Amino acid sequence: MPGPAPQPTAMKKLKGNPGRRPLNDLEPQPQHGEPPMPSGMSRYAKVAWKRIVPILLNMGVLTVADGDALMLYCEAYAQWKDAMIYLKKHGMTYEATGIKGQVLTKVSPYVAERDKAYKSMKSMLAEFGCTPSSRSRLKVEKPKDVDPLDAFLSSGTGATLRN
């Protein structure tokens, strides 16, 4: 049976390289930033995307290559949300008639759908360092305060001085 999936070098660095093994210096390093939202996402998945992208950007863990992984989280959230709405409206159980005419109380299949989506969401949140336990393993440098004048001058919009 194979061991746990390898972690990206960036996550190992954020955790302080707890295994003390040499880090992969040749691992691809995608550009930090917001990936484009994939087309065809469901309504609640889009809501989740718009809610979590700013959080991940602020944490410094989102890259332009993470769009599909983020979409998996967002679609799992949408499935969870749909199941929760159904269960709130119809309840966790329903009645069915058995073979001999007896009334049986059964658990709604939406309970299993909710639980499956929850597990998928939790797994993807851990991948991005968004659960309390996964976040507790990260060591992120605090962002440096940016001098507004430096930001203005480095943006290329400032006027050039000539003698």
VOGU-3710 file (C-alpha; in Angstrom, 3 decimals, decimal comma):
1> mpgpapqpta> 0,000/0,000/0,000  1,517/3,343/-1,016  2,237/6,002/1,570  0,739/9,463/1,717  0,826/11,642/-1,383  3,902/13,854/-1,603  3,450/17,456/-0,579  4,451/20,366/-2,790  7,768/21,963/-1,886  5,999/25,251/-1,111
11> mkklkgnpgr> 3,868/23,517/1,542  6,960/21,802/2,984  8,671/25,194/3,244  5,604/26,718/4,905  5,664/23,878/7,431  9,370/24,392/8,101  10,354/21,148/6,286  9,380/18,884/9,212  10,866/15,754/7,560  14,252/17,492/7,156
21> rplndlepqp> 14,670/15,805/3,775  16,231/17,756/0,895  13,684/19,945/-0,878  13,060/19,669/-4,608  14,681/22,774/-6,100  13,486/21,810/-9,591  9,772/21,697/-8,759  7,743/23,963/-11,065  6,771/27,217/-9,346  3,548/28,628/-10,817
31> qhgeppmpsg> 2,960/32,350/-10,552  1,086/33,427/-7,431  -2,267/34,936/-8,225  -5,873/34,263/-9,049  -6,561/31,569/-11,629  -9,359/32,248/-14,106  -12,720/30,877/-12,963  -13,502/27,787/-15,078  -16,574/28,068/-17,265  -19,588/25,887/-16,601
41> msryakvawk> -19,433/25,995/-12,819  -22,732/25,698/-10,974  -24,322/28,662/-9,197  -23,238/27,730/-5,673  -19,758/26,771/-6,931  -19,366/30,305/-8,294  -20,468/31,699/-4,933  -17,855/29,540/-3,187  -15,174/30,624/-5,683  -15,862/34,317/-5,095
51> rivpillnmg> -15,798/33,784/-1,331  -12,632/31,688/-1,038  -10,333/33,186/-3,700  -9,675/36,405/-1,713  -8,976/34,313/1,403  -6,461/32,098/-0,426  -4,808/35,103/-2,068  -4,465/36,786/1,322  -2,922/33,600/2,738  -0,423/33,534/-0,140
61> vltvadgdal> -1,200/29,940/-1,146  -3,083/30,448/-4,431  -1,368/30,238/-7,816  -2,645/30,605/-11,352  -2,228/26,817/-11,746  -4,696/26,004/-8,946  -7,918/26,652/-10,870  -8,967/23,040/-11,349  -8,168/22,061/-7,749  -10,126/25,068/-6,527
71> mlyceayaqw> -13,006/24,163/-8,849  -13,144/20,698/-7,221  -13,596/22,338/-3,823  -16,220/24,753/-5,153  -18,267/22,041/-6,877  -18,118/19,888/-3,723  -19,371/22,929/-1,805  -22,228/23,294/-4,320  -23,188/19,630/-3,886  -23,077/20,018/-0,107
81> kdamiylkkh> -25,202/23,174/-0,287  -27,799/21,526/-2,547  -28,014/18,524/-0,208  -28,370/20,779/2,842  -31,170/22,776/1,216  -33,020/19,566/0,337  -32,573/18,100/3,821  -33,719/21,301/5,487  -36,874/21,308/3,378  -37,684/17,565/3,376
91> gmtyeatgik> -35,956/16,209/6,472  -33,312/13,571/7,066  -35,715/10,641/6,713  -38,678/9,617/4,612  -41,325/6,956/4,877  -41,586/4,077/2,439  -43,874/1,068/2,204  -42,219/-2,308/2,711  -42,945/-5,539/0,843  -45,590/-6,601/3,368
101> gqvltkvspy> -47,213/-3,184/3,450  -45,483/-1,993/6,616  -44,342/1,614/6,873  -40,568/1,948/6,982  -38,579/5,010/7,953  -35,509/5,354/5,763  -32,583/7,770/5,733  -32,682/10,165/2,822  -30,052/9,517/0,136  -29,247/13,229/0,409
111> vaerdkayks> -27,603/12,488/3,767  -25,000/10,346/1,983  -24,587/13,017/-0,705  -24,060/15,665/1,962  -21,488/13,538/3,763  -19,608/12,681/0,550  -19,448/16,347/-0,446  -18,312/17,284/3,073  -15,391/14,837/2,866  -14,390/16,193/-0,542
121> mksmlaefgc> -14,577/19,778/0,720  -12,503/18,964/3,795  -9,866/17,225/1,691  -9,548/20,142/-0,724  -9,514/22,710/2,086  -6,615/20,835/3,677  -4,765/20,912/0,342  -4,943/24,711/0,432  -4,094/24,951/4,150  -7,602/26,140/5,060
131> tpssrsrlkv> -8,447/23,867/7,975  -7,297/24,679/11,507  -5,068/21,588/11,701  -3,515/22,029/8,250  -3,002/25,751/8,865  -1,323/25,089/12,213  1,463/23,297/10,339  2,208/26,284/8,073  4,786/28,973/8,716  4,072/32,014/6,576
141> ekpkdvdpld> 6,165/35,152/6,592  4,132/38,234/7,378  3,739/40,472/4,325  5,923/43,544/4,421  4,218/46,911/4,556  4,424/48,516/1,132  5,425/52,153/0,975  2,729/53,894/-1,130  5,390/55,984/-2,908  7,390/52,854/-3,825
151> aflssgtgat> 4,238/51,145/-5,075  3,352/54,177/-7,185  6,822/54,482/-8,660  7,187/50,742/-9,373  3,780/50,564/-11,079  5,097/52,421/-14,086  2,320/55,012/-13,897  4,490/57,675/-12,276  5,846/60,523/-14,346  9,476/60,321/-15,385
161> lrn> 11,631/63,211/-14,262  13,938/64,717/-16,890  16,665/67,302/-16,530
//
